[in-house]
Amino acid sequence: MESKTSIHSSHSSRMEEKVEQMSAFDEKKAGSYYDDEKIVGDITTDTFQNEDSPIEEVRAVVPNTDDPTLPIYTFRMWCLGLVFSCVLAFVNQFFWYRRNAMTLSPLVVQLISFPIGKFMEKVIPKSRFFNPGPFNMKEHVLITVMANCSYGTAYAIDIITIQNLWYGQDMGWGGDILLIWTTQLIGFGMAGVLRPYLVYPSAMVWPSNLANISLFRSFHIADGEWTGVPRYKYFLYCFCAMFVYYWLPGYFFQVLTFFSWACWIKPSNRVLSQLTGGLEGLGLLAISFDWSTIVSFLGSPFVVPWWAIANIAVGAALVSWVIVPALYYTNTWNSKNFPIITSALFTSDGGAWNNSIVLNADKTLNHEAYDEYGPLYMTSFFAFTYGIMFAGVTSILTHTFLYHGKDIIRQFKASRTEDEDIHRKLMRAYPEVPFWWYAFIFFGSLGVSFGVIYGWPEIKLPWWGFLLAVAIPMIFTLPIGIIQAVTNQQPGLNIITELVIGYALPGRPIANVTFKTYGYISMAQCLTFVGDLKLGHYTKVPPRAMFWVQIVGTAIAGVINLATAKWLMATVENICTPEAYPFTCPSAHTFYSASIIWGTIGPGKMFGGVSPYASMNWFFLIGFLLPIPFWYLSKRYPNSLWKYVHLPLIFNATGMMPPAVPLNFSMWCALGFISMYWLRKYRHNWWIKYNYLTSAAFDSGCAIAALIIWGIVQGSGYTPNWWGNGGDVSFDHCPLSSSNGLD
């Protein structure tokens, strides 16, 4: 759906306990490098040399040592951090508007910044600021954290896009950038308050950080007896191979993107096209040879554990190839009046929904016009995936209670009563960020937000609605943060927020999506910041340095996201329509549809009373109860496959369709099987050395090739027009895959 779900990798590597000592410098204290990071007291590694974390997973990965003299505010750190933040913010925003919205992750920065940092170490003259010595892990961590704050497209861009393209509103640069910054930074202010609960205690593990730390340590420890192709030669080989290869599906032979060969058997057969079409059908037997298509919604399949991939594969197959065809071909909810898969909205006879007909001049709902023109209809696929999202909200509560409840309670109690662990003690060498710094960010963002909703009245969100939007994450962030810190799972608030404001303020689409953004993204941003603070805690990066790189990365990303979005909307003709392929904006279309469903029409009309979709409300109960039998089976048969069933993961992943299509899932799962099962099991040494490098190299090569191809097309206006690029028929040669099921 319109939520931005991320699939976390929970793997961790067993690393050697001995960490190669970084080169020492002449200066005795860190204060000689940066005035505001002076060492507090005389804490050294020797003071706690016999102590370690009480958590086994942390002991295996995180060193119990620190060198407070390592420089951090260096030219290398700021230069690489700023450059990569700008690049990721631009590239990912650029791809967000494309049909295959692949995302460059911070893993790419983590990999690429290391050789560049080592190169700068060798060629830049020695200097306290420009080149104070070897490129160290703390600089590396700060570069990656800055990129992590900037790589995701700002959620508020969704609001700006639908305002400009569908609602005929433009708040200008001032209103847009303030909306972006405030929605992104309110969560940062909340993160400062939660440090004592989610960062300092050893019981708050944040498992996803352990894999990152393993990778950081592998860079900053010599290869030793490494055999085979060196890491960065291999990275360069894979990067060049993908860069060259992507010109086939990206420019010369675009049918390879959605290779729907099965429907070519009889293109005039509507059912065959609907079932086998990759672009607008259910993707049975379809193949994609396009890396950007494979990774566009779920990320790289090379970094997700096999048990998680298997769960998603089962869920996607069940929904896409069993339940949805059953709903469609039995004409449930008049399904045959509409295409089989799309996030578009329709009238009862299958006509495209024209939202302007039911809106007043101020973009609020005209009830009389709706009664005459409506009701609003969705495809059975779209309606059912809303039910899946409902189940996802409640299933994670039951799943977490059953599978992790005792652990969460025990670790939370321990976090309040246990003595400080070694990492907290070592971090006392650095001054903490004053509470008022975070308070200033929070209340400053709060005040500016009031200016946004009243300075630009087209938003139509009253003051009490805004305060309610902020209150929801303030209530839920701590318990959800505890869940994520222990289990690596983050329940989303987007469905809850749009449901609440949909009932409270029906008929106001922009108010609805604004409420959802402040309510949902504040929590998501907060936990992103907190997770990075825990990474800094483990790697002994001074807290004030973390504060500044997080602020700078977030602020820069907002500007780059907005500039890129406005540039594309102004220069790509017919953007977000089929004529602008590949800039068809599937995520924006889904967000726009959600603004109509939850905002314009409201949940009372869409899912209540006599609505045909009222049965979807039962999924709240289904999601709440369904984990119970699987939990029982996992306890009854502890060595069986039942212990790997993870219903929240299944619900939250499959709920991304649409805008994702089944082919995105089938190809992702297939490559995930090869990488995370077959190669890991049968070619383990190769997998350890090269698996993650392959993923990052493919992402980078594909992204850069796509940008160059776009520049060529924009500059020349030429794309080869032949059968392999669609010619004069449907792009994937399944001309009836997007038609309705009526004869």
MILO-605769 format. One line per 5 residues: their letters; for each residue x negated, y, z negated of C-alpha. Coordinates in steps of 0.05 Angstrom, whole numbers. Each point is the difference from the previous one (the first is absolute). Example, Ala and Ser with C-alpha at 12.3 -4.5 7.8 and 13.67 -1.06 7.14 Angstrom:
2
AS> -246,-90,-156  -27,69,13;
REM end
This chain:
743
MESKT> 0,0,0  -23,72,-9  -40,-17,-62  -74,-4,6  -15,-67,-28;
SIHSS> -70,-23,-9  -22,-73,-5  -54,-6,-52  -58,-48,3  -12,-34,-67;
HSSRM> -64,-37,17  -63,10,-41  -71,-23,11  -48,-30,-51  -61,44,2;
EEKVE> -68,-9,-32  -3,32,-69  -65,35,14  7,67,35  -59,28,38;
QMSAF> -25,61,-38  8,66,37  -61,43,8  -11,46,-58  -15,74,10;
DEKKA> -46,48,-34  56,37,-36  18,-30,-67  73,20,-3  56,3,49;
GSYYD> 10,72,-19  -60,19,41  40,-21,61  68,27,-17  14,48,-56;
DEKIV> 70,-23,-19  -18,-74,-6  -50,4,-57  -8,-63,-41  40,0,-64;
GDITT> -44,-26,-57  -54,-51,11  40,-59,27  -44,-46,42  7,-69,30;
DTFQN> -44,-29,-55  50,23,-53  51,-52,23  -45,-51,35  33,-59,-35;
EDSPI> 72,22,13  46,-16,58  72,4,21  49,-47,-35  32,-15,67;
EEVRA> -33,-57,38  16,26,69  -31,67,-17  -62,-32,-31  -11,-38,65;
VVPNT> 0,62,44  -11,65,-39  -70,13,-28  -6,18,-73  -55,50,15;
DDPTL> -5,73,22  -52,50,22  26,69,-19  -58,34,38  25,-19,69;
PIYTF> 19,62,40  70,5,26  14,71,25  -44,-8,60  4,26,71;
RMWCL> 7,-72,23  60,-12,-44  36,64,19  -17,-4,74  21,-72,10;
GLVFS> 60,5,-46  27,61,36  -13,-26,69  31,-68,-12  59,31,-36;
CVLAF> 15,44,60  -11,-58,49  46,-48,-37  54,52,-11  0,18,74;
VNQFF> -5,-70,29  54,-30,-45  47,58,11  -12,-5,75  17,-75,-1;
WYRRN> 61,11,-46  38,28,61  -20,-58,45  39,-64,11  -56,-40,-33;
AMTLS> -17,42,-60  -65,-32,-22  -35,29,-60  -75,10,-11  -10,-20,-73;
PLVVQ> -53,24,-50  -34,-66,12  -25,28,66  -30,60,-37  -29,-46,-53;
LISFP> -36,-39,53  -21,55,48  -22,52,-52  -54,-45,-28  -47,-4,60;
IGKFM> 12,74,14  -17,17,-72  -63,-42,4  -18,34,66  9,69,-31;
EKVIP> -43,-23,-59  -58,-14,49  5,60,47  20,59,-44  -57,34,-37;
KSRFF> -2,-13,-74  41,49,-40  41,-1,-64  63,14,39  -12,-24,71;
NPGPF> -41,-63,-14  -16,-13,-74  -19,-73,11  30,-67,22  73,1,21;
NMKEH> 33,-29,-62  64,-37,-17  32,59,-37  -6,44,63  29,-58,40;
VLITV> 59,-8,-48  16,75,3  -1,0,76  48,-59,2  46,29,-53;
MANCS> 5,66,38  18,-40,62  51,-41,-40  36,65,-19  5,21,73;
YGTAY> 10,-62,43  75,-8,-11  45,48,38  36,47,-47  71,-25,-11;
AIDII> 27,71,8  -22,-3,73  62,-44,10  44,57,-24  -35,52,44;
TIQNL> 6,-46,61  74,-13,-5  14,73,-16  -36,23,62  22,-54,48;
WYGQD> 70,-18,-22  28,53,-46  -25,62,36  -34,28,-61  -71,27,-7;
MGWGG> -26,25,-67  -64,25,32  -71,-13,-23  12,31,-68  60,-42,-21;
DILLI> -28,-63,32  -69,1,-33  29,18,-68  50,-57,6  -58,-48,16;
WTTQL> -47,24,-54  53,1,-55  26,-69,16  -71,-28,2  -27,35,-63;
IGFGM> 56,-6,-51  -21,-73,-8  -72,23,-10  21,40,-60  37,-60,-28;
AGVLR> -62,-43,9  -38,41,-50  52,-13,-54  -3,-75,12  -75,-8,-6;
PYLVY> 2,-25,-73  51,-53,19  -21,-24,69  -74,17,8  -38,-4,-65;
PSAMV> 26,-67,-29  -37,-62,23  66,-37,4  21,44,59  -41,-38,52;
WPSNL> 24,27,67  -19,-63,38  -4,33,69  -60,40,-25  -41,-62,-14;
ANISL> -5,-18,74  -22,71,15  -54,-2,-53  -25,-67,26  -9,32,69;
FRSFH> -34,62,-30  -49,-44,-37  -14,-42,62  -22,64,35  -45,25,-55;
IADGE> -33,-67,-14  -52,-24,51  21,-54,48  -52,-47,-29  0,-65,40;
WTGVP> 52,24,49  1,-42,63  34,15,65  17,67,33  -11,59,-48;
RYKYF> 65,32,-25  -3,64,40  -25,-31,64  60,-46,-4  46,58,-15;
LYCFC> -27,37,61  9,-61,45  73,-9,-22  13,75,5  -26,3,72;
AMFVY> 37,-63,20  67,26,-26  -12,70,30  -11,-30,69  55,-53,-6;
YWLPG> 54,48,-23  0,35,67  38,-61,27  62,2,-44  -7,74,-13;
YFFQV> -5,26,72  -11,-49,58  44,-59,-19  51,24,-51  46,-60,7;
LTFFS> -52,-36,-44  26,42,-58  67,-37,0  -13,-61,42  71,-28,4;
WACWI> -13,-55,50  58,-44,-19  54,49,22  -32,3,69  30,-69,12;
KPSNR> 67,33,12  -2,76,-11  74,5,15  18,-42,-60  19,48,-56;
VLSQL> -6,-51,-57  -68,-23,23  -25,72,3  28,16,-69  -32,-61,-31;
TGGLE> -68,2,34  -11,74,15  -59,25,-40  13,75,2  75,4,-13;
GLGLL> 18,-73,-14  -14,-53,-52  -67,-19,30  8,-76,3  -60,-28,39;
AISFD> -25,71,14  -73,16,-8  -39,65,-10  -72,10,22  -1,70,-30;
WSTIV> -36,8,-67  39,64,-15  66,-38,7  -23,-55,-46  -22,46,-57;
SFLGS> 49,57,10  46,-12,-60  -32,-52,-45  -72,22,6  -56,-47,17;
PFVVP> 16,-74,-9  -74,-12,-15  4,29,-71  64,-31,-28  -3,-67,-38;
WWAIA> 28,-60,37  54,-14,-52  28,70,11  -3,-8,76  38,-66,-6;
NIAVG> 55,32,-42  8,56,51  0,-50,58  56,-41,-31  41,62,-16;
AALVS> -8,32,68  16,-64,37  62,-13,-42  27,71,9  -20,10,73;
WVIVP> 13,-68,30  55,-29,-44  42,50,-37  1,58,50  19,-44,60;
ALYYT> 54,-32,-42  28,68,-18  -5,27,70  28,-58,40  58,-10,-48;
NTWNS> 15,74,11  -4,17,-74  14,75,-9  15,4,75  -74,-13,11;
KNFPI> 8,-15,75  21,72,12  -72,20,-14  -72,-21,18  -27,-57,-42;
ITSAL> -56,41,-33  -6,75,-7  3,53,-55  46,43,44  71,13,-23;
FTSDG> 65,-10,39  74,13,4  48,-59,-5  2,-11,75  -76,-3,7;
GAWNN> -12,72,21  -61,37,-28  17,38,-63  -1,75,10  -12,28,-69;
SIVLN> 10,72,22  75,-14,9  11,-12,-74  -45,56,-26  19,71,-19;
ADKTL> -43,58,22  -40,-5,-64  -15,-74,13  48,-28,-53  53,-52,14;
NHEAY> 67,22,30  47,-52,-31  57,12,48  -46,-8,60  -29,-64,-29;
DEYGP> 69,-29,-13  16,13,73  -66,-22,31  -23,-55,-48  -11,-47,-32;
LYMTS> -76,-8,9  -26,-69,21  -69,-33,-4  -27,-62,34  7,-63,-42;
FFAFT> -76,-3,-4  -5,70,-29  57,-10,-49  -27,-66,-24  -70,28,-12;
YGIMF> 32,52,-45  28,-58,-39  -71,-29,-2  -25,66,-29  55,-2,-53;
AGVTS> -23,-70,-19  -72,23,-1  15,53,-53  31,-49,-49  -42,-62,16;
ILTHT> -64,33,-21  30,14,-68  19,-73,-11  -63,-26,32  -45,44,-42;
FLYHG> 37,-18,-65  -3,-75,14  -69,-7,28  -38,57,-34  44,23,-58;
KDIIR> -42,-31,-56  -64,23,32  25,71,7  25,4,-72  -64,-31,-27;
QFKAS> -46,44,41  40,63,-15  -3,-15,-75  -74,-14,7  -9,66,37;
RTEDE> 28,37,-60  -37,-38,-55  -65,-26,29  -67,34,-10  -32,37,57;
DIHRK> -33,-47,50  -69,10,29  26,39,60  37,51,-42  -61,9,-44;
LMRAY> -46,11,59  48,50,30  -6,43,-63  -67,21,29  40,48,44;
PEVPF> 48,56,-19  72,-17,13  46,42,43  37,47,-47  74,-15,-6;
WWYAF> 17,71,21  -31,-11,69  51,-53,15  55,39,-35  -16,60,44;
IFFGS> 6,-43,63  66,-30,-23  35,64,-23  -30,40,57  28,-51,50;
LGVSF> 66,0,-37  6,76,4  -19,2,74  51,-55,13  55,45,-27;
GVIYG> -26,53,48  6,-49,58  71,-23,-14  25,71,-11  -45,37,49;
WPEIK> 22,-46,56  75,-10,-14  9,-49,58  -25,-53,-48  64,8,-41;
LPWWG> -27,-36,-62  24,35,-64  -46,11,-59  31,-56,-40  -9,-48,58;
FLLAV> -74,17,4  -9,-10,-75  36,-67,4  -46,-20,58  -61,14,-43;
AIPMI> 31,-32,-62  8,-67,34  -75,-12,12  -16,29,-69  43,-55,-30;
FTLPI> -21,-58,45  -74,13,14  -29,-26,-65  37,-68,-1  -11,-9,75;
GIIQA> -73,20,-9  -8,-53,-53  30,-51,48  -48,21,55  -60,2,-46;
VTNQQ> 13,-71,-21  33,-33,60  -22,43,60  74,10,19  34,68,5;
PGLNI> 76,3,2  23,58,43  49,54,-20  22,22,70  64,-41,1;
ITELV> 18,22,-71  -13,74,14  41,3,64  56,-39,-32  3,47,-60;
IGYAL> 0,65,40  45,-31,53  55,-8,-53  -17,66,-34  -4,43,63;
PGRPI> 33,-34,59  1,37,66  -68,33,-8  -52,-38,42  -60,46,-11;
ANVTF> 14,4,-74  3,-76,-2  -67,-12,33  -33,56,-40  26,-30,-65;
KTYGY> -25,-68,22  -69,27,17  -9,36,-66  27,-60,-38  -34,-56,37;
ISMAQ> -67,28,22  -16,33,-66  -3,-69,-33  -37,-31,59  -51,57,1;
CLTFV> -8,-2,-75  -18,-74,1  -46,9,59  -38,53,-40  0,-42,-63;
GDLKL> -26,-61,38  -57,43,27  -14,27,-70  -7,-72,-24  -48,-13,58;
GHYTK> -41,59,-24  4,-26,-71  -28,-68,21  -56,31,42  -17,54,-51;
VPPRA> 15,59,44  7,64,-42  75,16,-8  -7,72,22  -32,-22,65;
MFWVQ> 60,-47,11  47,58,-14  -31,45,52  -6,-51,56  72,-22,-11;
IVGTA> 26,72,3  -42,18,60  18,-63,39  74,9,-13  0,74,18;
IAGVI> -40,-10,64  43,-59,22  63,41,-7  -27,53,47  -26,-50,51;
NLATA> 65,-41,-2  42,62,12  -45,29,55  0,-67,36  75,-9,-5;
KWLMA> 15,70,25  -51,-7,56  30,-65,24  72,25,-5  -19,61,41;
TVENI> -42,-35,53  29,-70,12  60,9,46  63,-34,-25  -36,-26,-62;
CTPEA> 39,-52,-40  39,-23,62  -12,-60,46  -25,48,54  -60,19,-44;
YPFTC> -25,-72,-10  -43,-16,-39  21,61,-42  69,-29,-16  -4,12,-75;
PSAHT> 32,-63,-28  -12,21,-72  30,69,12  62,-31,32  9,-45,-60;
FYSAS> -9,59,-48  50,40,40  50,-57,-1  -9,-4,-76  14,74,-6;
IIWGT> 67,-12,34  17,-63,-37  -18,25,-70  5,75,10  50,20,53;
IGPGK> 50,-56,-11  -21,-23,-69  -2,-68,-34  72,6,-22  24,-4,71;
MFGGV> -55,-45,28  -4,-54,-54  62,11,-43  74,-12,3  25,-29,65;
SPYAS> -67,10,37  -19,-61,42  -68,3,-34  26,-2,-72  -21,-72,-6;
MNWFF> -73,23,2  9,23,-72  0,-73,-22  -74,-2,18  -15,39,-63;
LIGFL> 27,-60,-39  -31,-50,48  -68,31,-8  7,1,-75  19,-74,-5;
LPIPF> -39,-33,57  -69,0,-33  27,-42,-58  5,-68,36  -67,10,33;
WYLSK> -32,17,-67  32,-63,-30  -27,-43,56  -69,30,-8  1,-18,-74;
RYPNS> 30,-69,13  -50,-16,54  -61,42,-16  -45,-31,53  49,7,57;
LWKYV> 10,54,52  56,30,-41  -50,39,-41  -19,41,61  71,24,16;
HLPLI> 3,76,-9  69,27,15  -15,75,-11  -56,-5,52  47,-34,49;
FNATG> 55,51,-10  -44,62,2  -38,-23,62  59,-23,42  38,63,-20;
MMPPA> -47,39,47  40,-26,59  19,45,34  -42,41,18  -45,-61,2;
VPLNF> 22,-55,47  -7,-76,-9  -60,-2,48  -39,44,-48  10,-53,-54;
SMWCA> -10,-63,42  -67,23,28  -23,28,-67  15,-66,-34  -34,-40,56;
LGFIS> -65,38,-5  5,0,-76  3,-76,3  -63,-3,42  -39,49,-44;
MYWLR> 25,-12,-70  13,-75,4  -38,-34,56  -64,41,1  -1,8,-75;
KYRHN> 8,-75,-10  -42,-28,57  -49,56,16  -8,28,-70  -71,28,7;
WWIKY> 19,38,63  64,24,-33  -37,27,-61  -50,38,43  41,26,57;
NYLTS> 75,-3,-11  11,69,-30  -52,31,47  40,-28,59  64,31,-26;
AAFDS> -31,69,-9  -36,-2,67  63,-20,38  39,56,-34  -53,52,17;
GCAIA> -12,-22,71  74,-3,16  15,68,-31  -55,36,37  17,-33,66;
ALIIW> 73,19,-8  -18,73,-13  -43,3,62  54,-33,42  51,50,-25;
GIVQG> -46,57,18  -9,-28,70  75,-8,10  14,70,-26  -55,31,41;
SGYTP> 12,-35,65  73,-21,-6  -19,-66,32  15,-70,-23  -7,-60,48;
NWWGN> 71,-14,26  5,-73,16  34,-64,-24  -48,-8,-59  21,68,-27;
GGDVS> 74,-12,8  8,30,68  72,21,10  30,-50,-50  0,-9,-75;
FDHCP> -69,8,-31  -3,-73,-21  39,-25,61  60,-19,-43  50,51,27;
LSSSN> 59,-26,-40  -33,-8,-68  27,68,-24  70,-9,28  61,-18,-40;
GLD> 29,-70,-1  64,16,37  14,-32,67;
REM end
